[in-house]
Amino acid sequence: MNRFFVTPLDISEESIKLNKDDSNHIRALRIRPYEQFIVCDGNGVDYICQLGKCDEGSVAEILDKHKSYGEPTLMCKVYMAYSKGDRLEYAVQKTVELGAHEVILFESARCISVPRDIPKKLERLQKIAHEAAKQSGRGIIPLISNGGNFDTIVNNAVRGSDFTMLFYENEDYLHLKRVLEKRFSPLRGQEEYEANSVAIITGPEGGFEPHEVELAASKDIPVVSLGPRVLRSETAPVVALAAIMYQTGNL
């Protein structure tokens, strides 16, 4: 079914007020009054609706509601270094589709390209995240934000999650499979994990500088390999997140 996002303030007991853009989209889709669609409150609740009056600011009549099926049980924050335009947009789109809770961008020593107008770039990426969340059936629209420099995001990642990993192309011992089997295998036969939230950090086109890897290690962040092949900057966060979601039963 088609999906639209609103704020909780737009929702009343029996109906939901849709904004002008969503009303125009409904007309473009030729949705009829008896056809059902989903309206999500952005907090993980889906409302099954049918169309009420159709004008500028349509009303969706609520038929039922339930928890969003598209939200993973594990909260994963993705920290990715800035990269060239299309690569960054691809990585944001796919990590949102896979279930990222938030995407935080940062400047690393070997970044080839950092946007001159970061607020404008974030605005575009947030729109991409919005569309990806609608398309993939998410219950939230993940926030796309600027995390600052590498030192800052390392500290924030450690403080904001139960477990953090940094992926480094020159790591040849600690593989992601080994980490996931240890951290995200059910405890005592129950559907519980050692960590309920995770942060992953991936680098730019030029990879991480050795001193950046050393800083992460000094914060007790495991430096992890994604395998024998060197992945592109837009591929690494997607592969890492997909593996995590698979291991935790969210894929």
Secondary structure as the mmCIF struct_conf table of DSSP 4:
data_model
#
loop_
_struct_conf.conf_type_id
_struct_conf.id
_struct_conf.beg_label_comp_id
_struct_conf.beg_label_asym_id
_struct_conf.beg_label_seq_id
_struct_conf.end_label_comp_id
_struct_conf.end_label_asym_id
_struct_conf.end_label_seq_id
STRN STRN1 ARG A 3 PHE A 5
HELX_RH_3T_P HELX_RH_3T_P1 PRO A 8 ASP A 10
STRN STRN2 ILE A 11 ILE A 11
BEND BEND1 GLU A 13 GLU A 14
STRN STRN3 SER A 15 LYS A 17
HELX_RH_AL_P HELX_RH_AL_P1 LYS A 20 LEU A 29
TURN_TY1_P TURN_TY1_P1 ARG A 30 ARG A 30
TURN_TY1_P TURN_TY1_P2 PRO A 33 TYR A 34
STRN STRN4 GLN A 36 CYS A 40
BEND BEND2 GLY A 42 GLY A 44
STRN STRN5 VAL A 45 LEU A 51
BEND BEND3 ASP A 55 GLY A 57
STRN STRN6 VAL A 59 LYS A 67
TURN_TY1_P TURN_TY1_P3 TYR A 69 GLY A 70
BEND BEND4 GLU A 71 GLU A 71
BEND BEND5 THR A 73 LEU A 74
STRN STRN7 MET A 75 ALA A 81
HELX_RH_AL_P HELX_RH_AL_P2 GLY A 85 LEU A 98
TURN_TY1_P TURN_TY1_P4 GLY A 99 GLY A 99
BEND BEND6 HIS A 101 HIS A 101
STRN STRN8 GLU A 102 GLU A 107
TURN_TY1_P TURN_TY1_P5 ALA A 109 ARG A 110
BEND BEND7 ILE A 112 ILE A 112
BEND BEND8 ARG A 116 ASP A 117
HELX_RH_AL_P HELX_RH_AL_P3 ILE A 118 SER A 136
TURN_TY1_P TURN_TY1_P6 GLY A 137 GLY A 137
BEND BEND9 GLY A 139 ILE A 140
STRN STRN9 LEU A 143 ASN A 149
HELX_RH_AL_P HELX_RH_AL_P4 PHE A 150 GLY A 160
BEND BEND10 SER A 161 ASP A 162
STRN STRN10 PHE A 163 PHE A 167
TURN_TY1_P TURN_TY1_P7 GLU A 169 ASN A 170
BEND BEND11 TYR A 173 TYR A 173
STRN STRN11 HIS A 175 HIS A 175
HELX_RH_AL_P HELX_RH_AL_P5 LEU A 176 ARG A 183
BEND BEND12 PHE A 184 SER A 185
HELX_RH_3T_P HELX_RH_3T_P2 LEU A 187 GLY A 189
BEND BEND13 GLN A 190 GLU A 191
BEND BEND14 GLU A 194 GLU A 194
BEND BEND15 ASN A 196 ASN A 196
STRN STRN12 SER A 197 THR A 202
TURN_TY1_P TURN_TY1_P8 GLU A 205 GLY A 206
HELX_RH_AL_P HELX_RH_AL_P6 PRO A 210 SER A 218
TURN_TY1_P TURN_TY1_P9 LYS A 219 ASP A 220
HELX_LH_PP_P HELX_LH_PP_P1 ILE A 221 PRO A 222
STRN STRN13 VAL A 223 VAL A 224
STRN STRN14 SER A 225 SER A 225
BEND BEND16 PRO A 228 ARG A 229
HELX_LH_PP_P HELX_LH_PP_P2 VAL A 230 ARG A 232
TURN_TY1_P TURN_TY1_P10 SER A 233 THR A 235
HELX_RH_AL_P HELX_RH_AL_P7 ALA A 236 GLN A 247
TURN_TY1_P TURN_TY1_P11 THR A 248 GLY A 249
#
